[in-house]
Amino acid sequence: MALTAQQMPRWFSSIRRNSFVAAAQLGNHFQRPGKTLLHGFSAQPQISSHNCFLQWGFKNYRTSSIWNNSSQSTKQEINSDESTMLPSMKEQPRETPKFDPELSLEGLDDVPPLSPLQPISEEEAVQIVADPPLPPASFTLRDYVDHSETLQKLVLLGVNLSKIEKHPDAANLLLRLDFEKDIKQILLFLKDLGIEDNQLGAFLTKNYAIFSEDLENLKTRVAYLQSKNFSKADITQMVRNAPFLLNFSVERLDNRLGFFQKELELNVKKTRDLVVRLPRLLTGSLEPVKENMKVYRLELGFKRNEIQHMITKIPKMLTANKRKLTEIFDYVHNVMSIPHHVIVRFPQVFNTRLFKVKERHLFLTYLGRAQYDPAKPNYISLDKLVSMPDEIFCEEIAKASVRDFEKFLKTL
């Protein structure tokens, strides 16, 4: 028997309450070519009364709220629609589709996929959980990690993003990079160079700018160093200790090597050994180096060959703080009365804190053992004075206990 106008909204409401499985059965029951409308239903405007029935039903389902407010007028519209659009329904009764609640799972495979443009109900819209949008601007890279595969993999490598994000240009660079296209090849290059996996994080945290370098330029700079007889182990050590080394052009590296060879009057081998031990001489500013060379010659009174000897043993003397150098020299030379030629033999004293030299010298003076002349008995070298730990210093040099040394320091 055909459905009456009063029964029609309740019939479509029952369809709404049925599961997606029941909806799929309805789609299979009324197979028609056309556009997918809702949960597998397919319909297209045709002359057949059967298809008109589906369209009319959907129309009434979507406007069910109107029925509650103006039922009388809606009934009249339905009667009018029945007389004009569904003549065949009056002539031939159609059976109400029956739904099998035990639809097999295999039937779900025939359900057509939902279209992204398909309309949905308010209840379905509320249930949609969307990913949080990518922030247009942020002061931290943490907001972008969940959205960026590049940042996620850099974190796994040990890169400290909290340090990089302090440099806005660096953060913007990383967000624009693709891991596979821009970063992976640089990582393989560093691995071939000898940088270990556990060293990559610290290296990239300091030198994130290497990702903006062309890979061929990096290889060219390595080839240049090899042409200057730097071994692979030397290059690895230099790059590890001075991460920005390969960011400089071949011309810059060549000029730096030439400067130290000429300024310090060193041969090629000594120049090479110098920069291997302190590679930041090739990357840092030359102003501290030039200033310290003047201090050693003009203020401290060392000869050129004495300077060469000291810096080849302690390369850090080239970049040490000028005030520290002058204070240590003044105390060792003028207070402890140690001449230049003895200081030259033990330049480690310039790499020591002044208060440590003072404490030990004063303790030896208190004990009557402050004797720094190599030509006299009970000679104490500057090397032993500054390099030994307190226990050995007290036992072998001062011939006293650590407790006595600590008691003496409290009197200062």
ZISUL-V803820 format. One record per residue. N is the residue number from 0. SS is DSSP state (alpha for helix, beta for strand, coil for the rest). Layout:
BEGIN
((N;SS) (N;SS))
END
This chain:
BEGIN
((0;coil) (1;coil) (2;coil) (3;coil) (4;alpha) (5;alpha) (6;alpha) (7;alpha) (8;alpha) (9;alpha) (10;alpha) (11;alpha) (12;alpha) (13;alpha) (14;alpha) (15;alpha) (16;alpha) (17;coil) (18;coil) (19;alpha) (20;alpha) (21;alpha) (22;alpha) (23;alpha) (24;alpha) (25;alpha) (26;alpha) (27;alpha) (28;alpha) (29;coil) (30;coil) (31;coil) (32;coil) (33;coil) (34;beta) (35;beta) (36;coil) (37;coil) (38;coil) (39;coil) (40;coil) (41;beta) (42;beta) (43;coil) (44;coil) (45;coil) (46;coil) (47;coil) (48;alpha) (49;alpha) (50;alpha) (51;alpha) (52;alpha) (53;alpha) (54;alpha) (55;alpha) (56;alpha) (57;alpha) (58;alpha) (59;alpha) (60;alpha) (61;alpha) (62;coil) (63;alpha) (64;alpha) (65;alpha) (66;alpha) (67;alpha) (68;alpha) (69;coil) (70;alpha) (71;alpha) (72;alpha) (73;alpha) (74;alpha) (75;alpha) (76;alpha) (77;alpha) (78;alpha) (79;alpha) (80;alpha) (81;alpha) (82;alpha) (83;alpha) (84;alpha) (85;coil) (86;alpha) (87;alpha) (88;alpha) (89;alpha) (90;alpha) (91;coil) (92;coil) (93;coil) (94;coil) (95;coil) (96;coil) (97;coil) (98;coil) (99;coil) (100;coil) (101;coil) (102;coil) (103;coil) (104;alpha) (105;alpha) (106;alpha) (107;alpha) (108;alpha) (109;alpha) (110;coil) (111;coil) (112;coil) (113;coil) (114;coil) (115;coil) (116;coil) (117;coil) (118;coil) (119;coil) (120;coil) (121;alpha) (122;alpha) (123;alpha) (124;alpha) (125;alpha) (126;alpha) (127;coil) (128;coil) (129;coil) (130;coil) (131;coil) (132;coil) (133;coil) (134;coil) (135;coil) (136;coil) (137;coil) (138;coil) (139;coil) (140;coil) (141;alpha) (142;alpha) (143;alpha) (144;alpha) (145;coil) (146;coil) (147;coil) (148;alpha) (149;alpha) (150;alpha) (151;alpha) (152;alpha) (153;alpha) (154;alpha) (155;alpha) (156;coil) (157;coil) (158;coil) (159;coil) (160;alpha) (161;alpha) (162;alpha) (163;alpha) (164;coil) (165;coil) (166;coil) (167;alpha) (168;alpha) (169;alpha) (170;alpha) (171;alpha) (172;alpha) (173;alpha) (174;alpha) (175;alpha) (176;coil) (177;coil) (178;alpha) (179;alpha) (180;alpha) (181;alpha) (182;alpha) (183;alpha) (184;alpha) (185;alpha) (186;alpha) (187;alpha) (188;alpha) (189;alpha) (190;alpha) (191;alpha) (192;alpha) (193;coil) (194;coil) (195;coil) (196;alpha) (197;alpha) (198;alpha) (199;alpha) (200;alpha) (201;alpha) (202;alpha) (203;alpha) (204;alpha) (205;alpha) (206;coil) (207;alpha) (208;alpha) (209;alpha) (210;alpha) (211;alpha) (212;coil) (213;coil) (214;alpha) (215;alpha) (216;alpha) (217;alpha) (218;alpha) (219;alpha) (220;alpha) (221;alpha) (222;alpha) (223;alpha) (224;alpha) (225;alpha) (226;alpha) (227;coil) (228;coil) (229;coil) (230;coil) (231;alpha) (232;alpha) (233;alpha) (234;alpha) (235;alpha) (236;alpha) (237;alpha) (238;alpha) (239;alpha) (240;alpha) (241;coil) (242;coil) (243;coil) (244;alpha) (245;alpha) (246;alpha) (247;coil) (248;coil) (249;alpha) (250;alpha) (251;alpha) (252;alpha) (253;alpha) (254;alpha) (255;alpha) (256;alpha) (257;alpha) (258;alpha) (259;alpha) (260;alpha) (261;alpha) (262;alpha) (263;coil) (264;coil) (265;coil) (266;coil) (267;alpha) (268;alpha) (269;alpha) (270;alpha) (271;alpha) (272;alpha) (273;alpha) (274;alpha) (275;alpha) (276;alpha) (277;coil) (278;alpha) (279;alpha) (280;alpha) (281;coil) (282;coil) (283;coil) (284;coil) (285;coil) (286;alpha) (287;alpha) (288;alpha) (289;alpha) (290;alpha) (291;alpha) (292;alpha) (293;alpha) (294;alpha) (295;alpha) (296;alpha) (297;alpha) (298;alpha) (299;coil) (300;coil) (301;coil) (302;coil) (303;alpha) (304;alpha) (305;alpha) (306;alpha) (307;alpha) (308;alpha) (309;alpha) (310;alpha) (311;alpha) (312;alpha) (313;coil) (314;alpha) (315;alpha) (316;alpha) (317;alpha) (318;coil) (319;coil) (320;coil) (321;alpha) (322;alpha) (323;alpha) (324;alpha) (325;alpha) (326;alpha) (327;alpha) (328;alpha) (329;alpha) (330;alpha) (331;alpha) (332;alpha) (333;alpha) (334;alpha) (335;coil) (336;coil) (337;coil) (338;coil) (339;alpha) (340;alpha) (341;alpha) (342;alpha) (343;alpha) (344;alpha) (345;coil) (346;alpha) (347;alpha) (348;alpha) (349;alpha) (350;alpha) (351;coil) (352;coil) (353;alpha) (354;alpha) (355;alpha) (356;alpha) (357;alpha) (358;alpha) (359;alpha) (360;alpha) (361;alpha) (362;alpha) (363;alpha) (364;alpha) (365;alpha) (366;alpha) (367;coil) (368;coil) (369;coil) (370;coil) (371;coil) (372;coil) (373;coil) (374;coil) (375;coil) (376;coil) (377;coil) (378;coil) (379;coil) (380;coil) (381;alpha) (382;alpha) (383;alpha) (384;alpha) (385;alpha) (386;alpha) (387;coil) (388;coil) (389;alpha) (390;alpha) (391;alpha) (392;alpha) (393;alpha) (394;alpha) (395;alpha) (396;alpha) (397;alpha) (398;coil) (399;coil) (400;coil) (401;alpha) (402;alpha) (403;alpha) (404;alpha) (405;alpha) (406;alpha) (407;alpha) (408;alpha) (409;alpha) (410;alpha) (411;coil))
END
